[in-house]
């Protein structure tokens, strides 16, 4: 796959922005200027600085650690230099880390040791412990739909035993809560039969006992043994749960209506494994560059634009949820829409657009009214340049989630993570079929060169275009009548199955 392109492609692309008409309700607006101002060169400068920050601070920008703390200072400083008065909104997070490899083994009747990562994983927020005990299978009669979701599933559970529970039916935390209440010394949540590999997920809050997730084959075998003569397991987890501080950085344009705000967001953290230069050291630099240039639009900014750099996204969308939770209802009603820009430079990219009208039928949470208009704006932009798009679901994987749960229309673009590129996509976009969109997703190799510059440049232009269009007018999204429309579109406030890159159930 091509990883680098000459910067001269910018001239061709940005001229196209100025002359190609779009079939959107914003077409009567002045011709877009911001895509010309937000250049790939300037965005790459910020990306390189994020890489340097990570390299000098432990190799990552994980929330609560020095690399992220310096990233937050860098973002705030760049915004101040551009004339903003940024707010650094701090909040506490439950910081969890695994200090050494876990142990999961059968000690009787047939001793065998299972392999971390391949055979099992430690769930995020598992406690530390070293337990050897008999295992008890929980509610095998309901295991096809998941088990352990009701306190009654643990009737007669021997206190001190290890609970064997199948994934499914409810959140991991509910299963773990019921097991702890029944006196379990450790919890094993084994995989569903339709999902390959071990259970990688989050308990969402810290626990005091070990919680691990093996594959379905291992879990079923252990559960059968537990029912037919008994099985003894050894589980050892070496983890640390502690409270640390993370932060959102928020800055508003001086111009624009304060009662009709366009929020554009990207997250400021990485995972522990690497510097996160695509995830999300692509969205963050794009928004920083846009913040530095957008005031040149002058009176075209009819609606205030709020640049939001969310903290602790990788820990479960914590920063964006904290922000929305701490907005008064009247301030929520002033937000016209939210645009999410997470992973814009994947090396084996696809131009994914969030499916605001749920035409694919894959959304976990319905997009509030107006989300379809946001989707159309992006689709029309790409179509006007002869570029393909694919829909991607509102599935709780990024920071839009907190906004759609309170009825705020949302949308955005995304170039793909660990999903596999199809042959049909490779034909339309180039790249390599059968390979992940980002082969370095959440790995140490997500560095400065982990970007396809052609695809990234398209995404930068699309980001700038949509932001400028909605800064000019949100007619197609909310008719500028926020309070009346919001009351009828509020979604049911339920937790999604996924929080960022963690499965929650």
Secondary structure, DSSP 8 states (H G I E B T S, - for coil): ------TTHHHHHHHHHHH----SGGGGS----HHHHS-HHHHHHHHHHHHHHHHTTTT--BTTSHHHHHHHHHHHHHHHHTT---EEEEEEEEEEEE-S--EEEEEESS-EE--BTTTEEE-BT---EEEEEEEEE--GGGGGG-S--SGGGGTT--TTSEEEEES-SS-HHHHHHHHHHTT-SEEEEE--TTS-S---BB-SS--SSEEEEE-HHHHHHHHHHHHTT--EEEEEE-EEEEEEEEEEEEEE-SSSEEEEEEEEEEE--B-TTS--TTTTTTHHHHHHHHHHHGGGGGGG--EEEEEEEESSSTTTSHHHHHHHHTS-HHHHTTEEEEEEE-----TT---EEE-TT-TTS--SS---TTHHHHHHHHHHHHHHTT---EEE---S-STTHHHHTTT--EEEEE--SSSB--HHHHHHH-S-TTSBSSTTTTSTT-STT---HHHHHHHHHHHHHHHHHHHH--HHHHTT-HHHHHHHH-------SEETTEE--
